[in-house]
Amino acid sequence: MPLFGGIAGNFLQLNPRAQPPARLYRVVSGRVWWTLLHWPWRQYQAAVATGTPGVVPPTLAPLGNAGIYVTDRASLSGCDDPGDFAWRLSLNAQSQQECQLFGCAVIRFDLPQPYALLPLPPLPGAQPALTGGGAREWLLAGNLDLAANMQVYCVEWTVLGSRHYRVPL
């Protein structure tokens, strides 16, 4: 059963929406999740617990990025394995390969207030505001810190098929 409902491999035909919903999702490859978000998050928590001054949590996008690509729940319907998520969101070739090898993480969070949207770059053959795989997407200006109120679901492929589980923050 796909993590976000629907039938595995069958994706909803969506129309673009001008404004993002109140709850958003960001998908990253497993390599990015475990090495650039999860491990630094654990280090951040340890530093906070010991009273280390000036520590900052990891961010959802690399430092210096203009914004964060996000999607909505309906766009993830039918995604069952890491390859589905990577294809549906039109992740770059390296991220698609990393999803196949290391799985992916789906990070759920509330739309920050206030927020600003950046214009999306046009994709050849795709409708504006949709990925090449047909998912809705928005580009939130700036960056967001990983926070304890976010939910993270890891999706992996095993010899027995797809599996997913929640990672507590």
Helices and strands as residue ranges (DSSP letters): E 23-29, H 30-32, I 33-38, H 39-49, E 67-70, H 73-76, H 82-88, H 93-102, E 104-110, E 117-118, E 138-141, E 151-158, E 161-167
